Amino acid sequence: MVEKYCEPGATLLDLGAQPFIISCALKRMGYNVMVIDVEPEPYLSIAGSCGVDVVKCDLERDESKVADADCAVFTEVLEHLHYY
């Protein structure tokens, strides 16, 4: 689905992405991947091993401060957000 909507080389924002397996796969597919996650520390070595940039941020409480991205994915986060 990402390939359908985002061109290779595009900047892709992966929100709530730990353990960063999908983030690394997207990076290998040719995307510039930036990850936002509430608690990335346990998995930073995975993100680092594939060159994925990680920003620590609570999506429900903090401003993300991400200025520019072409696409965004929420593959590991929706079930964790508060239902309000």
Sequence and secondary structure as in RCSB ss.txt:
>XXXX:A:sequence
MVEKYCEPGATLLDLGAQPFIISCALKRMGYNVMVIDVEPEPYLSIAGSCGVDVVKCDLERDESKVADADCAVFT
EVLEHLHYY
>XXXX:A:secstr
 HHHHS TT EEEEES TT HHHHHHHHTT EEEEEESS GGGHHHHHHTT EEEE  TTTS       SEEE T
TTGGGS   
